Amino acid sequence: MRQKVTVEALNKFMQELAAAARTPGKVYFTGGVTALLLGFREQTIDIDLKLDPEPQGAFEAIAVLKDRLNLNVELASPDDFIPATPDWRECSRHIAFISPVEFLHYDFSLQALAKVERGHAQDLEDVASFVRHGYVTPKQLRTRFAQIEPALLRYPAVDAHQFRKTLEDFLADLQRHD
């Protein structure tokens, strides 16, 4: 069993991944790593990331680092589960630049929507934290949902009507408790 990811372990992973990269590129973190870096959690199960553009040598480095650092690393991002918006890169937030790699948080609103769609308790708590700490607003989530809704046809596992209802129910419940 792999160890939990802490800020210290993540920083070591970032340093070593950047050191192994042979070309510039970007690493977008999502899920538990974002919650960890924003201070919502003290640890997470794995490092979920998307490479775009992929730094040469990143996949080779990940294969080595996951074993050497004893961490779970997953190539996963919100656009694996829900549609991305054309501006997701511009809406992603900078974390660090460790030459030649830039590390970013994948667009917070799309992370939140993917978590709402999935509906796990930890995911919903993360989304509540996103809202409470001002990283996203209910209005932004509704706007982003409206932007992706037409493209949900390309995600047959997602029921668009149910997804909208789940989002509205979640936001109403959040408003009642805050």
Secondary structure as UniProt FT lines:
FT   HELIX           7..20
FT   STRAND          25..30
FT   HELIX           32..37
FT   TURN            38..39
FT   STRAND          46..51
FT   TURN            56..57
FT   HELIX           58..68
FT   TURN            69..70
FT   STRAND          72..75
FT   HELIX           78..80
FT   TURN            86..91
FT   STRAND          93..98
FT   TURN            99..100
FT   STRAND          101..105
FT   HELIX           108..118
FT   HELIX           121..132
FT   TURN            133..134
FT   HELIX           138..148
FT   HELIX           149..154
FT   TURN            156..157
FT   HELIX           160..177
//
